[in-house]
Amino acid sequence: MAIAIVAGTCFLFFAATAGADQVTFGIVPSPDNWALADSLAGVSCVSADMCMAVGTTADDPYQENASGTLAELWNGSEWSLSPSLNPEFAKGNSFSGVSCPAVDDCVAVGSAEGSPLVETWNGPT
């Protein structure tokens, strides 16, 4: 199983390996498809039913430094938004990568107005 992210769109593409010579691609809509300027930058999968994708969201792409962090979770059949924190002092927040070594352990990295930003996720609860 593999995932491809198309940055700047509202869709995540899944590639599920059916056999050694066959790969099937499918388009799965992102749950945050109303935002004007979403962009995904990284993804990490622990299994076929647990992945996290991260990036940037902005309701108004014309407002400078109005971006926030974006995190989405895959449960094997659909993507859902996962809450992420945005420092109150910063308006230009984004995630650039994520690593999930276990189903209840992910670390996302990025920046908050040019300063390093690191957030951890310990499960859906």
Secondary structure as GFF3:
##gff-version 3
##sequence-region A 1 125
A	DSSP	beta_strand	2	5	.	.	.	ID=ss1
A	DSSP	beta_strand	11	19	.	.	.	ID=ss2
A	DSSP	beta_strand	22	29	.	.	.	ID=ss3
A	DSSP	beta_strand	39	47	.	.	.	ID=ss4
A	DSSP	beta_strand	50	57	.	.	.	ID=ss5
A	DSSP	beta_strand	68	74	.	.	.	ID=ss6
A	DSSP	beta_strand	79	81	.	.	.	ID=ss7
A	DSSP	beta_strand	93	102	.	.	.	ID=ss8
A	DSSP	beta_strand	105	112	.	.	.	ID=ss9
A	DSSP	beta_strand	115	121	.	.	.	ID=ss10
###
